[in-house]
Amino acid sequence: MPRAFLIFLLSLVAAAWHSAPSPFEPITAHNVAGLASVDYVDLAPLAAEIGEISNGWLTLSSDGERMALFNEANEIVVLTTDGAPIDRYAVFDADGRAASPIDAVFDAAGTRLATLHAAGGGYRINLRDLSTETSDDVSLDIEATFAPSSMWFDAEDGSLWVELIGECPDQAGDPAWETTLTDGLTLHYVLSPVDCVADAIVRLGRIAPPDAVTVSSGGDVSLVDLQQQQLVTSVPAGPAANIGHLDPTGHYLAWRAADNGDIHLLDFVESEDRLITSPGEGYIQALFVGNQGDTIVAVDVDFEPVVVAWDVASGQRIDLGEYHSCGRSPDAIRMSRDGTTIAIGCGANIDIWRITSEGS
């Protein structure tokens, strides 16, 4: 794909996801020194309204203003990121039991929530309108050899996509098909090609679809478009990565080398990989790149409850302080798609980090 056309496509995707202004500042090198905990949500006192929550798994809306969690009764709970309850509901299987939630994703506006559930021997997807508190759900019509692995809303038309893992597309026939979930919403199924690439030995986790990133035995890092079922570009990057984060346009990838812990920034548009810092082989649970590609943030470093940032241009490390720990590693660490909010979920605690005036 020509570089100029790739840049044009990336700008269209960014515009589609940032149509409404956010009240929060995106995290950049200019303001990252002001990244701090701005809201700490203790879910235990809210149990009468949202049920008991002991696992801090969560998903964020694109603007970082809403979050969804699962309680012990398999109910879905939606709150604002300052802790105000919005909705609570369950999805039931054929026997009338609350189906076990697997995944959840907000649409671009944050007004609809799609959830994936294990229901008996199959799977169900529920679409919840958070404005009217009404739901539509459908049983996934898939063969037993496949299993759903991720969901996302299309940035352009708002349709819902589900990635299935199983046989390679050339063995399974048609790699994509669709059905109607509800009036005006199409549900697409797609079989991911990334596990079928001959030289791909690793697929990086925590990369938000519709993008996927793979690493070859020779260290080439490849960007794959799941919806189009095709390779976008591939960049030589040396040692194999073990964690990473891709910005929403697919432009920048922050990644950590598995062998020595070096942190890199890979620019897929310029086909360039840069060593940013060599902090050593210590554990890092989550790594994020700001949407402008000029700062990298790490959460939970060397099993310590800290947040650290690096300026990409200078490599300078900025120690931002400790997050509210629950005495163990977090259950989930998320960055909102607009790059403004980092949420750290651990047990019944959610810590929300955003830019404060100090870093402006």
N, C-alpha and C positions, 0 to 999 in steps of 0.2 A: 504494500500500500504506500503511495507517495506520501512523504512527510508532510507536505503542505495540506494534503487532503485529510490526513490523520489529525492535524492540529485543528482544522475546520470542524471535523466531527466532534472532537473533544470540547470545543467551545459551544456547540449545539447542546451537548449533554449537560454541560454546566449550566447553561441558560435555562434548560427545562427544569432542573432541580432547584434553581434559586430564583424563581419567579416572584416570590414574596420576600420582602425585606425582613431580616431577623433583628430582634432587639438586642442580640448578643454579638460581640465581636468575634470573627474567626481568629483562631490561634495562628499567629505569625511570629517571625523572628523579631519584629518591631515591638510586640507586646507580650511575648511569652513570659517575661519576668513577672508579669502580673497574673499568671495562671495560678489559681488558688481554689480551695474549697469554699463554695458560696452557699451550698445547702447540704445539710446532713439530715437524712430522713431515717428516723427510727420507726420501723414498721410495726414493732410489737404493740405499742399503744393503740394502733389502728385496727387491731385484730377483730373487734366487733363489726367494723365496716368492711374489711377486706379479707378476713379469715387469717389463719395462722400461716406465716411465711417463714421458712427456715433456710431457704436456698436463695441466694442473691442473684440467680440468673435473671437477665432482663434484656429487653430490646428497647431502643430509643427511636422516637420519631425523627424525621429528617432535620427538623429545626431544634432538636434537643429539648423541647418543651413538654413532651409526654413520654411515659415509659410503661411497658407492660411486663408483668411478672406472673408466675403461677403459684397458687397457694397449695397447702397440703391436701385439700379436697379436690384437686385437679381443676379448680376454677381459674379462669383468666381474670386478672386484676389490672385495671388501667388507672394510672394516677398522673398528675402533673409531676414534674421533677422537683417541685418543692413540697410534695407530699399530699396534695389534695386529691381524694378519690374521685374518679370519673365514672367508672363502670366495673361491674363484677358479674360474671356469667359462666356457665358451663356448656360444654358440647357433649351430647350423649351418644352412646353406641346403640346398637339394635336391641340390647337388653335393658336399656334405660339407665345404664351406669355412666358416670362421668368419664369420658374418654381421656386418656393420658396425653397431655400436651407435649409436643416435641419441639416446635419452633413457632415463631411469631414474627410478623413484619408489618410495619405501618405503610400506608400509601404516602405519596409525596406530600399531600396536604395534612397528613396526620389525623384525618377524620374517619378513616377506615382501617381496621386491623384484620389481617388474615392470619389464621392459626392452623397449624398442622397437628393432627392427633393420631395416635395409635388406637384403633377401635376394634377389639377382638382380634381377628386374624388379618385385618386390613387397615386402611388409613382413611381419614376424613379431613377435608379442608373446610373451615368455617370462615365466612366473611362477615364481619361485624361493622355496622354503621354506628359509630360512637355518638353521632348527633341524635339519632332516633332510638338507639339501643335495640335495634332489630338485627336479625342474623339470617344468612342463607348458608346452607352447608351442603356438601356433596361428597359421596363416597368415591374415592379415587379408583377409576376403572383401569387398573394396571395388573400385569401378570405377576405371579408370585416370585418370579426371578428378579424383579426390580424392587427397589426401595427408594422412597423420596429422601433427598439429602439436603435440599435447600429450597427456599422460596424467595421471590422478589416481584415487585411491581415494575412494569415497563415504564421508563421515564417519559416516553412520548404519549402513549395512548392509555396508560393506566391499567392495561391488562395484567393478569397474574400468571406467573411462570413457576413451574416446579421442575427442578432437576432430579432425574432418577439415576441411580447407580445400578449397574448390572452388566449385561452384555454390551460389547462395543456396537456402535451404530451400524457398521457394515455387516454385522452378524444378526442384528435384530430387525433389519429392514428399515422402514421409514423412521428417521431419528427424531421426528417431532410430530405431534398431533395435538388436537385441541378439542375442547368441549365448552359448553355454556354453564357457568357457575350460577349466574343470576342475570336478570335483564340488563343488558348493556355491558356485561363483563365476561370476557373470554378467559378461560383457563387453558394455558398451554403446557403441554408436557414436553420435555426435551431430555434426550439421553446425552450426557456429557461426553465429548470426544477426548477430554484431557487424559483420562485413564487409559486410552487406547493409543496414545502417541508412543511410538516405538522407543524413543530415547528418553522419555520422561521418567525419572526415577522418584521424584518428589512432587507433590502438589502442595503448595503452601496453604495452611489453614488460615481461617479468619480473614480471608479475602472476600469482600462482599460481592455477590453476583449482581449483574450478569457477567462480571469479569472473573477469570481464574488465572492463576499464575503457576507455571510448572518449572522445574529445574531438571536439566538433562545430566547425564553422567559426566559430560565435559564441562558442566558449570554454566551452560547457556540458560538464561532466564527468559521464559516465553510468556507473553500476554495472550490469552485466549478469550474470544467472545462466545459465551455459552449460547446466546440466542441465535447467532449466525452460524454456530458450530464451526468456527474457523479460527486459525491462528491470525492474530493482528500483527505482531512483530516479535522478534527474538533478539536478545542482546547478550553477548559474552560477558560473564560477570565473575568468573573464577570459582572459588570454593562454594560448595552447596549451602543454600540458605536453610534455616530451620524455623524462623518466624518472620513475618513481614506484615506490612499494611500498605494498601494501595489507595491513593486518593480517588474520589468518585469519578473523575474523568479518565482514569487509567493513565495519567501522565507520569506520576511519581510513585515509586515503590521504595519504602524504607525497609531494609532487611538486615538480619543479623546472621553472620557466618557461623555455621555449626562447629567448625573446627577450632576457631580461636576467639570467637565472640566479637569480632570487628563489626561495626555498624556502618552500613553503606546506604547511599541514596542512588537509585537507578532512575534515569530519565529515559522513558520509553520513546519519547518524541525525538530526542536528540541522539538516541542510541548510545548513551554514555552512563557508565557506572563510576561512582566516586566513593572512596573511603572517607568517612566523616570522622570517626573516632575509634580508638582501640581500648575500650574499657576493660578488656580481659574476658575470661570465659565464664564469668558469673552469670547466674540465672536472670533472665528478664521475662516476666510473664506477658507483658503487652507492649507493643511498639506502635507508634502512630506517626504519620507524616502530616503536617499541616497542608491544607489544600493549595497553598502557594508553593509548596515544596522547599520552603526556606527554614523550616525548623522540624526537629524530630523530638518526640516525647516518649519516655519510657515510664511504665508504672510497675511497681513491685520488682525492685532490683536487688539481687542477691538475697532474696527472701526477706527483705526489709520493706516496711510499708511506706515507701518513698516514691515521689514523683520527680523525675529528672528530665531536663531538656538539653538539646544541643543546637547551637546555631550552625546551620549548614555551611555558610560562607566561611566562618572562622574556625569551626570545630569546638568553640567554647562550650563548656559544660555549665549548666545553670541548675543548681539544686533548689527545688521549689518547695520542699518540705514533706511532711508526712500526711498521708490520708488516714481517715478513721478506720482502724483495723478491727477485725473481729477475732484476732488471735490466730488466724491461719491465712493462707493465700486466698484471694478473692475468688468468688464463683464466676464472675463475669466482669469484664472491663470493656466498655464500648465508647467509641467516638461517634457523635452525630454526623450525619452525612454532610451538613453544612460546615463542619469543622469548628463549631463553636463550643461544644460541650463534651466532656469526658465523664462518664458515670462509672463508678466502682461499686459493684454489688458484692456483699459478703454477709452471709446469714440473713438476718433481718435488718441489715443496715445498707443504705444507699448513700454514697458520697458523691456530690455533684461538683465538678470543677469547671470554672469558666474564667475568662479574663476579667480582672478587676482594674480599677483606674490606675493602680500602681504601675502596670506595665504599658500604659498607653503613651 
